[in-house]
Amino acid sequence: MPDEIFDRYFTCLQLPNLTCGQALDVGAGPGIQTELLLSRLPKGWKTLAIEPSLELATSALARLDKFGNSTSLYNCRFEELPAHAEFDVVWMSEVVHLLGNVSGWTGHLATIMRTGGRVLIRTSTHTQLRDRHWYRFFPTALKLDLARHPTKGSVLRGLTSAGFTNISAITIDESRWIPAQYLLDMMRERAFSTLHFLSQVELDKGLQRLRSSLDSQPETMWHYVMTAYTATFQGGPL
């Protein structure tokens, strides 16, 4: 993610005014966004990153090593975090569709946050998924992602029921021109989790259609509109 796009999310977060705080990055992947978050937090803050994939967690650990004891990384799932109220900020980027029932993960979120803590959830609404152009070439992937991603209403209801207030949902357009070959490489390497559910035959057919549509163009528009949900935890379910 380019720095300027990350900064738009970080501005939405509205960091609590604390000299010393603790942040959590849920589903850190290779640690790219964890690194961006750490570089923007006040010096007194500490960050914990969690990533269930051992391969990605190993990459993240190497990337974050330069931050010393200001960060730590656990190779675990979100639901495996103990229910202790210790986080002032929780960052959840493109991960909630992997966490199952909305009431389950919003309820657990409430158990790990301090009163007054802020959460930012970066995810896609169903409308945003349908508008994403690359799904035209992989229609099964769209069906799968519509089933996996929570609706906007369910996210808002889940946060409210778990004791969050000051809830907002802000549209952020991340669309930009990218090299056409980069797009093809992302699809070929199944960079999106939904592509792992496709057979090799179906993936190859989609790649062929995508390649034909690009028609030897050096660049293509990457249509990627997202939603940033932010909310403040008020100390217990309403």
Backbone bond lengths (Angstrom), bond angles and torsions (degrees), N, CA, C in turn:
res aa  C-N    CA-C-N  psi(-1)  N-CA   C-N-CA  omega(-1)  CA-C   N-CA-C  phi
1 M - - - 1.459 - - 1.531 109.59 -
2 P 1.337 118.04 126.57 1.467 120.02 177.41 1.523 112.08 -60.20
3 D 1.320 116.35 148.01 1.465 121.43 -177.80 1.518 112.47 -54.88
4 E 1.340 116.98 -41.24 1.460 119.40 -175.32 1.523 112.15 -66.44
5 I 1.343 116.94 -31.00 1.463 119.88 176.69 1.521 110.07 -74.73
6 F 1.325 116.57 -42.52 1.466 119.41 177.13 1.527 110.36 -57.65
7 D 1.314 117.07 -40.45 1.465 120.93 -178.75 1.525 112.03 -62.40
8 R 1.313 117.38 -30.51 1.472 119.50 177.65 1.532 110.41 -66.03
9 Y 1.318 116.74 -38.59 1.468 120.13 176.11 1.525 110.71 -70.10
10 F 1.315 116.47 -43.11 1.460 120.14 -178.00 1.523 110.90 -62.11
11 T 1.319 117.16 -36.21 1.462 120.93 175.97 1.523 110.99 -64.73
12 C 1.331 117.03 -40.01 1.466 121.26 177.73 1.528 111.68 -62.63
13 L 1.322 115.60 -33.09 1.467 120.72 -176.79 1.520 112.61 -58.58
14 Q 1.325 117.61 -38.38 1.471 122.57 -176.99 1.535 109.86 54.77
15 L 1.298 113.77 74.62 1.464 122.79 -175.87 1.528 112.01 -55.10
16 P 1.339 119.05 133.84 1.473 120.70 174.82 1.526 110.81 -58.28
17 N 1.311 115.93 144.46 1.471 121.45 -177.19 1.525 109.86 -81.58
18 L 1.332 115.53 79.11 1.457 121.92 -177.87 1.519 109.69 -127.03
19 T 1.336 116.50 138.34 1.465 120.28 175.88 1.518 110.57 -71.40
20 C 1.329 115.67 -41.82 1.463 121.96 178.61 1.525 108.31 -125.09
21 G 1.298 117.01 119.66 1.449 121.62 179.10 1.507 110.45 -140.12
22 Q 1.320 115.02 176.87 1.454 119.72 179.59 1.515 109.68 -132.76
23 A 1.333 115.85 129.84 1.459 122.06 -179.20 1.522 110.40 -114.36
24 L 1.320 115.08 155.48 1.467 122.26 178.28 1.515 108.61 -129.83
25 D 1.331 116.57 131.43 1.461 121.90 173.07 1.518 107.35 -109.06
26 V 1.331 116.56 113.39 1.463 122.11 -176.82 1.526 109.47 -91.51
27 G 1.319 116.82 121.24 1.454 120.72 -178.20 1.510 110.94 72.89
28 A 1.317 116.26 60.66 1.462 121.71 -171.07 1.517 113.96 -71.36
29 G 1.326 118.30 -16.74 1.456 119.90 -177.38 1.524 110.67 59.51
30 P 1.337 118.25 -135.58 1.471 120.10 179.05 1.522 113.46 -80.45
31 G 1.325 117.78 6.38 1.463 121.22 173.49 1.521 115.73 90.38
32 I 1.327 117.45 10.12 1.462 120.12 -176.59 1.529 111.38 -63.70
33 Q 1.328 116.45 -50.16 1.464 118.70 -179.67 1.525 112.16 -73.75
34 T 1.322 117.12 -28.48 1.463 119.46 174.77 1.515 109.83 -61.32
35 E 1.319 116.05 -42.44 1.469 121.60 178.29 1.528 110.74 -62.34
36 L 1.336 117.03 -43.65 1.459 121.07 178.76 1.527 110.57 -63.93
37 L 1.323 116.31 -39.98 1.465 120.43 178.72 1.524 111.24 -65.06
38 L 1.327 116.57 -46.79 1.467 121.33 -179.44 1.522 111.95 -59.94
39 S 1.316 116.57 -37.42 1.462 120.05 -177.66 1.523 112.57 -71.83
40 R 1.330 117.24 -12.09 1.459 121.30 -178.31 1.527 113.22 -109.89
41 L 1.312 117.38 -12.81 1.463 120.57 178.87 1.531 110.47 -77.76
42 P 1.346 117.92 150.66 1.469 120.10 175.41 1.526 110.91 -57.86
43 K 1.320 117.51 154.24 1.466 122.16 -173.48 1.520 113.58 -59.79
44 G 1.315 117.74 -28.17 1.454 119.99 -177.83 1.514 114.57 -79.92
45 W 1.312 117.43 -4.78 1.463 120.92 -177.27 1.530 111.62 -83.66
46 K 1.336 115.26 153.41 1.457 122.61 173.03 1.530 108.75 -121.59
47 T 1.306 114.94 152.60 1.470 120.15 -177.31 1.519 110.61 -131.17
48 L 1.323 114.90 135.12 1.458 121.77 172.14 1.518 107.40 -110.56
49 A 1.314 117.17 130.37 1.462 122.47 175.11 1.522 108.54 -112.36
50 I 1.338 116.84 138.17 1.468 119.96 175.88 1.529 108.71 -122.84
51 E 1.324 115.12 140.59 1.463 121.40 -179.53 1.529 108.59 -151.17
52 P 1.352 117.58 118.26 1.470 119.79 -175.93 1.523 114.63 -72.90
53 S 1.337 117.68 -23.33 1.469 120.39 179.03 1.527 109.61 -80.13
54 L 1.328 116.89 121.70 1.458 120.91 -179.08 1.529 111.21 -62.84
55 E 1.319 116.73 -39.12 1.470 120.68 179.81 1.528 111.10 -62.34
56 L 1.347 116.74 -47.23 1.465 120.54 -179.96 1.519 111.12 -69.20
57 A 1.334 116.47 -38.10 1.467 119.96 179.64 1.526 110.84 -62.90
58 T 1.331 116.65 -36.90 1.466 120.54 178.28 1.528 110.52 -65.02
59 S 1.327 116.58 -41.75 1.469 120.83 177.23 1.518 110.98 -64.11
60 A 1.340 115.90 -42.23 1.464 120.24 -179.73 1.527 110.99 -64.22
61 L 1.316 116.63 -40.02 1.460 120.93 -179.39 1.524 110.84 -60.70
62 A 1.321 116.59 -41.73 1.466 120.57 178.64 1.526 110.98 -66.52
63 R 1.325 116.53 -39.49 1.461 120.86 -179.25 1.532 111.88 -67.30
64 L 1.334 116.32 -36.71 1.463 121.04 -173.12 1.524 113.18 -92.07
65 D 1.323 117.17 -2.68 1.461 120.97 -176.82 1.525 112.65 -57.23
66 K 1.329 117.17 -32.56 1.461 121.13 -177.24 1.523 113.20 -66.34
67 F 1.349 117.19 -15.47 1.465 120.13 -179.43 1.524 112.32 -87.14
68 G 1.325 118.01 -2.13 1.458 121.72 175.57 1.515 113.06 60.12
69 N 1.341 115.84 -138.59 1.469 119.75 -174.77 1.526 113.56 -81.06
70 S 1.337 117.59 7.64 1.462 119.12 175.91 1.522 111.53 -81.03
71 T 1.320 116.66 -7.41 1.462 119.89 178.26 1.525 110.74 -141.66
72 S 1.321 115.69 153.53 1.463 122.11 173.83 1.520 107.36 -143.35
73 L 1.317 116.46 160.78 1.456 120.72 -177.04 1.523 109.88 -136.26
74 Y 1.334 115.24 132.86 1.464 121.39 176.64 1.518 109.12 -114.09
75 N 1.317 115.82 135.17 1.461 121.96 174.51 1.530 107.50 -88.99
76 C 1.336 116.17 81.63 1.465 120.36 -176.45 1.524 109.84 -152.81
77 R 1.317 115.19 170.67 1.462 122.09 176.61 1.531 109.89 -91.80
78 F 1.319 115.47 159.36 1.459 121.11 -177.75 1.527 111.66 -57.57
79 E 1.326 116.35 -44.64 1.461 119.87 -176.98 1.527 112.66 -68.98
80 E 1.327 117.31 -13.05 1.462 121.32 178.85 1.521 112.58 -85.72
81 L 1.332 117.49 -9.80 1.464 119.56 175.51 1.523 109.55 -66.19
82 P 1.325 118.90 133.36 1.464 120.43 179.17 1.519 111.56 -65.06
83 A 1.316 115.76 148.97 1.469 121.55 -176.46 1.526 110.88 -80.08
84 H 1.322 116.75 73.27 1.464 122.17 176.09 1.519 108.91 -121.61
85 A 1.319 116.99 130.28 1.465 121.50 -179.50 1.525 109.11 -75.51
86 E 1.342 116.75 97.23 1.455 118.80 -175.38 1.526 114.45 -139.77
87 F 1.344 118.23 -3.05 1.460 119.20 -176.49 1.528 111.87 -107.69
88 D 1.326 114.68 135.22 1.465 121.54 178.32 1.522 111.20 -94.90
89 V 1.325 116.61 -21.17 1.463 123.23 177.20 1.521 108.20 -140.87
90 V 1.320 115.99 134.44 1.466 121.06 172.71 1.523 107.63 -125.01
91 W 1.326 115.39 125.78 1.460 123.53 -178.62 1.519 107.97 -109.23
92 M 1.342 117.52 120.84 1.464 121.69 -176.79 1.534 108.16 -129.09
93 S 1.310 116.61 96.68 1.461 120.98 -174.85 1.523 111.52 -107.34
94 E 1.327 115.98 116.31 1.468 123.19 178.45 1.524 112.07 48.76
95 V 1.320 115.06 49.64 1.467 118.99 -177.72 1.525 112.60 -131.36
96 V 1.345 119.02 -23.06 1.464 118.91 -171.19 1.525 112.63 -65.11
97 H 1.343 118.55 -24.76 1.460 119.89 178.36 1.524 111.68 -71.35
98 L 1.334 116.23 -8.12 1.465 121.02 177.94 1.531 112.53 -100.18
99 L 1.333 116.70 -3.10 1.466 120.66 -171.28 1.521 114.23 -100.23
100 G 1.327 117.51 -0.01 1.461 119.35 177.19 1.512 113.80 84.68
101 N 1.326 115.67 -146.25 1.459 123.00 -174.31 1.528 112.13 -56.54
102 V 1.333 116.48 132.35 1.463 120.77 -176.69 1.525 112.00 -60.93
103 S 1.312 117.36 -43.59 1.465 119.74 -178.97 1.532 110.95 -63.31
104 G 1.339 116.73 -28.66 1.458 120.27 179.02 1.520 111.94 -69.39
105 W 1.332 117.04 -51.02 1.468 117.75 -176.41 1.531 112.68 -76.87
106 T 1.332 118.16 -30.40 1.469 117.97 175.44 1.528 110.32 -70.46
107 G 1.335 117.10 -34.98 1.457 120.29 177.08 1.515 111.58 -65.16
108 H 1.337 117.06 -42.24 1.467 119.88 178.49 1.524 110.72 -68.77
109 L 1.326 116.21 -35.39 1.457 120.99 177.35 1.527 110.26 -56.83
110 A 1.325 116.48 -40.80 1.461 120.84 -179.34 1.527 112.40 -64.67
111 T 1.338 117.26 -26.95 1.468 120.00 -177.36 1.527 113.12 -80.60
112 I 1.343 117.16 -15.13 1.467 118.71 -175.41 1.533 112.65 -108.24
113 M 1.339 116.51 0.02 1.459 119.59 -175.78 1.521 112.20 -106.44
114 R 1.324 114.83 146.74 1.455 120.58 172.77 1.525 109.53 -81.24
115 T 1.333 115.76 153.02 1.459 120.39 175.47 1.523 109.88 -58.14
116 G 1.314 115.80 132.43 1.462 120.63 -177.25 1.512 113.49 89.38
117 G 1.341 117.00 -3.80 1.459 120.80 179.73 1.516 111.79 -71.14
118 R 1.322 114.94 156.44 1.461 121.10 -176.67 1.529 110.50 -116.37
119 V 1.332 114.98 141.14 1.461 120.65 175.77 1.522 108.55 -119.74
120 L 1.330 115.47 142.90 1.457 121.56 170.56 1.515 108.86 -125.48
121 I 1.326 115.06 126.44 1.460 122.28 -179.42 1.523 108.28 -117.52
122 R 1.311 116.86 115.83 1.471 121.97 177.30 1.523 108.17 -101.65
123 T 1.331 116.29 114.18 1.453 120.03 -177.83 1.526 109.32 -156.16
124 S 1.325 116.03 -179.32 1.464 121.82 -177.55 1.520 110.88 -112.09
125 T 1.323 116.42 139.71 1.457 120.44 169.51 1.529 108.07 -79.96
126 H 1.333 116.28 168.37 1.451 119.45 178.64 1.533 111.21 -63.74
127 T 1.323 117.42 -37.13 1.462 120.81 177.82 1.520 110.86 -62.90
128 Q 1.325 116.76 -42.36 1.466 120.68 179.75 1.522 111.37 -65.43
129 L 1.322 117.48 -35.68 1.465 120.33 177.45 1.533 110.23 -65.01
130 R 1.325 116.33 -45.13 1.468 119.78 -178.23 1.521 112.15 -64.33
131 D 1.314 117.15 -27.56 1.465 121.09 -178.78 1.530 113.28 -84.01
132 R 1.319 116.83 -5.05 1.460 120.58 -176.23 1.535 109.83 -80.40
133 H 1.321 116.74 118.16 1.460 121.81 -167.63 1.523 114.50 -63.72
134 W 1.326 118.81 -34.38 1.464 118.61 -173.23 1.526 113.23 -66.79
135 Y 1.351 116.59 -19.94 1.469 118.81 178.38 1.530 112.09 -65.67
136 R 1.330 117.55 -20.68 1.464 119.64 179.01 1.528 111.23 -58.74
137 F 1.309 116.12 -28.70 1.459 121.09 -177.07 1.535 111.91 -92.47
138 F 1.336 116.05 -13.16 1.470 121.76 -179.94 1.532 108.15 -135.01
139 P 1.355 117.80 67.46 1.474 121.05 -173.54 1.528 114.12 -59.60
140 T 1.319 117.22 -31.98 1.469 119.34 178.47 1.528 110.47 -64.74
141 A 1.321 116.44 -36.35 1.467 120.76 178.76 1.515 110.69 -62.57
142 L 1.328 117.89 -37.85 1.469 120.42 177.56 1.519 110.66 -64.18
143 K 1.321 117.66 -45.08 1.466 120.72 179.31 1.527 110.77 -59.30
144 L 1.319 115.64 -42.34 1.464 120.01 -179.90 1.529 111.11 -64.71
145 D 1.330 116.41 -43.10 1.460 118.85 -176.92 1.521 112.36 -72.47
146 L 1.318 117.94 -31.21 1.466 120.12 174.44 1.523 110.41 -64.63
147 A 1.325 116.25 -34.16 1.466 120.13 178.63 1.523 111.50 -74.89
148 R 1.336 117.26 -32.82 1.464 120.84 -175.37 1.528 112.97 -84.91
149 H 1.322 118.39 -34.94 1.463 120.94 -175.66 1.535 111.08 -79.62
150 P 1.319 117.13 134.14 1.463 119.51 176.27 1.520 110.68 -70.31
151 T 1.314 116.79 151.26 1.461 120.60 175.51 1.525 109.42 -73.07
152 K 1.312 115.91 161.68 1.458 120.62 178.05 1.525 110.63 -59.54
153 G 1.320 115.82 -43.11 1.464 119.51 -179.97 1.508 113.06 -61.89
154 S 1.337 117.07 -39.51 1.470 119.66 -178.43 1.524 111.06 -68.52
155 V 1.337 118.00 -35.36 1.464 120.77 177.28 1.523 110.18 -66.00
156 L 1.314 117.30 -45.54 1.469 120.99 -179.97 1.525 111.07 -63.42
157 R 1.332 117.07 -42.49 1.465 120.46 178.51 1.525 111.23 -66.01
158 G 1.334 116.61 -40.80 1.457 120.29 -179.55 1.514 112.21 -62.85
159 L 1.323 116.99 -43.99 1.464 120.85 179.18 1.531 111.14 -65.09
160 T 1.309 116.06 -42.49 1.472 120.10 179.42 1.524 110.86 -62.14
161 S 1.324 116.76 -46.53 1.469 121.10 -178.80 1.518 112.35 -64.36
162 A 1.335 116.78 -28.44 1.468 121.02 -178.04 1.526 112.57 -85.36
163 G 1.332 117.72 -1.48 1.459 120.06 175.50 1.513 115.27 101.15
164 F 1.327 117.26 21.64 1.459 121.10 178.13 1.524 110.69 -97.61
165 T 1.322 115.96 145.26 1.460 121.88 176.81 1.536 108.58 -130.39
166 N 1.320 116.25 -177.01 1.474 121.27 -177.71 1.523 110.59 51.70
167 I 1.314 115.80 42.60 1.462 120.82 -175.96 1.529 109.80 -82.99
168 S 1.322 115.17 132.22 1.462 119.35 175.70 1.519 109.21 -136.78
169 A 1.327 115.49 155.51 1.464 122.13 177.14 1.525 106.95 -130.19
170 I 1.320 116.00 109.66 1.462 122.18 -174.36 1.524 109.77 -112.09
171 T 1.331 116.25 129.36 1.461 121.16 178.00 1.523 109.84 -79.40
172 I 1.316 115.56 130.91 1.473 120.92 178.06 1.525 108.59 -126.95
173 D 1.305 115.32 119.80 1.456 121.24 -178.44 1.528 109.20 -91.63
174 E 1.319 115.87 111.37 1.461 121.59 180.00 1.528 112.13 -97.21
175 S 1.329 117.02 7.93 1.463 120.93 -176.14 1.526 111.07 -59.36
176 R 1.326 115.38 141.34 1.461 120.73 -179.63 1.526 109.10 -165.54
177 W 1.313 116.46 163.39 1.458 121.62 176.57 1.528 109.43 -78.38
178 I 1.319 115.29 133.41 1.463 120.41 177.80 1.532 108.63 -133.66
179 P 1.334 118.44 158.42 1.464 119.90 175.43 1.525 111.11 -60.04
180 A 1.319 116.55 135.32 1.466 120.58 -179.58 1.530 111.09 -59.14
181 Q 1.321 116.88 -37.51 1.458 120.12 -179.96 1.522 111.52 -65.35
182 Y 1.331 116.72 -33.18 1.459 120.72 178.33 1.531 110.55 -64.54
183 L 1.338 116.02 -40.38 1.463 120.07 177.28 1.526 110.21 -63.35
184 L 1.314 116.95 -45.59 1.461 120.40 178.79 1.527 111.33 -61.61
185 D 1.315 116.80 -41.01 1.461 120.63 179.49 1.522 111.46 -64.34
186 M 1.342 117.14 -40.23 1.468 120.18 178.47 1.515 111.22 -60.73
187 M 1.327 116.49 -43.78 1.460 119.97 -179.53 1.534 110.62 -68.38
188 R 1.324 116.38 -42.68 1.464 120.58 -178.62 1.529 111.26 -62.37
189 E 1.315 115.72 -38.55 1.462 120.90 -178.67 1.529 112.83 -86.29
190 R 1.348 116.72 6.17 1.471 122.37 179.29 1.525 110.63 53.93
191 A 1.330 115.34 52.14 1.460 120.76 -177.33 1.515 112.88 -65.05
192 F 1.330 117.45 -20.77 1.461 121.58 177.23 1.525 108.86 -104.15
193 S 1.318 116.36 136.99 1.464 120.24 -173.05 1.525 112.63 -57.95
194 T 1.323 117.57 -33.31 1.464 120.19 -178.16 1.530 112.33 -63.43
195 L 1.339 117.20 -26.13 1.464 120.42 -179.43 1.520 112.26 -70.17
196 H 1.323 116.94 -19.24 1.463 120.28 178.77 1.532 111.83 -71.45
197 F 1.331 116.60 -15.01 1.462 120.01 178.71 1.523 112.27 -87.02
198 L 1.335 117.00 -9.02 1.457 120.80 179.70 1.527 110.73 -85.46
199 S 1.314 116.07 145.75 1.464 119.70 173.70 1.526 108.95 -70.62
200 Q 1.317 115.89 161.16 1.462 119.43 178.83 1.519 110.85 -61.21
201 V 1.346 116.81 -36.65 1.468 120.92 179.47 1.521 110.46 -63.07
202 E 1.339 116.30 -45.76 1.464 119.88 -178.88 1.525 110.83 -67.06
203 L 1.329 116.32 -39.44 1.463 119.83 177.82 1.523 110.71 -62.48
204 D 1.327 117.30 -44.33 1.462 121.27 -178.86 1.532 111.32 -63.69
205 K 1.337 116.94 -38.63 1.470 119.91 178.41 1.527 110.60 -64.60
206 G 1.330 116.19 -41.33 1.458 120.29 178.30 1.517 111.74 -64.70
207 L 1.328 115.96 -40.90 1.464 120.18 178.12 1.526 111.34 -62.93
208 Q 1.323 116.03 -39.01 1.461 119.87 179.54 1.528 110.34 -64.84
209 R 1.335 117.02 -43.17 1.467 120.63 178.47 1.524 110.69 -64.51
210 L 1.328 116.30 -42.05 1.460 120.54 179.21 1.522 111.06 -63.69
211 R 1.311 116.22 -44.71 1.468 120.98 -179.43 1.537 110.58 -60.88
212 S 1.323 116.30 -41.44 1.462 120.09 179.55 1.523 111.47 -65.71
213 S 1.330 116.49 -36.58 1.473 119.84 -178.47 1.521 111.74 -69.70
214 L 1.311 116.74 -28.34 1.462 119.66 -179.21 1.527 111.40 -73.81
215 D 1.326 116.30 -27.42 1.464 121.51 172.13 1.529 112.33 50.66
216 S 1.322 115.26 49.59 1.478 122.49 176.87 1.527 114.20 63.24
217 Q 1.341 117.27 20.28 1.461 119.93 176.83 1.533 109.52 -71.15
218 P 1.325 117.98 135.92 1.462 119.26 178.34 1.528 112.36 -71.61
219 E 1.330 117.49 -28.55 1.465 121.83 -179.73 1.529 110.68 -133.32
220 T 1.312 115.42 158.18 1.454 121.09 177.00 1.521 108.83 -144.00
221 M 1.329 116.00 154.17 1.460 119.54 177.95 1.526 109.83 -78.84
222 W 1.327 114.88 127.46 1.466 122.20 177.19 1.524 107.47 -94.82
223 H 1.345 116.23 101.27 1.462 121.60 -178.27 1.526 108.57 -83.02
224 Y 1.330 116.19 112.90 1.462 119.33 -174.29 1.530 109.67 -150.53
225 V 1.331 115.16 87.88 1.458 121.27 177.66 1.525 108.27 -100.54
226 M 1.318 116.89 132.80 1.459 122.72 -175.00 1.532 109.94 -126.83
227 T 1.323 115.22 174.62 1.470 121.73 174.19 1.515 109.38 -124.97
228 A 1.331 115.39 134.82 1.465 122.11 173.83 1.522 108.27 -105.97
229 Y 1.328 116.28 109.45 1.465 121.19 173.73 1.523 107.78 -91.56
230 T 1.313 117.27 129.26 1.455 120.98 174.63 1.525 108.92 -127.00
231 A 1.322 115.46 149.18 1.463 119.91 -178.59 1.518 109.86 -160.19
232 T 1.319 116.04 158.80 1.467 123.19 177.84 1.513 109.85 -111.75
233 F 1.330 116.87 131.19 1.456 120.28 178.78 1.536 109.87 -83.32
234 Q 1.339 115.00 130.72 1.466 119.43 -174.22 1.525 113.95 -108.99
235 G 1.312 118.05 15.73 1.464 118.25 169.00 1.499 117.11 100.76
236 G 1.315 118.95 13.99 1.452 119.90 176.13 1.508 111.30 149.18
237 P 1.336 117.98 157.05 1.462 121.80 -179.76 1.523 111.32 -56.50
238 L 1.331 116.29 144.90 1.458 120.54 177.97 1.501 110.62 -79.67
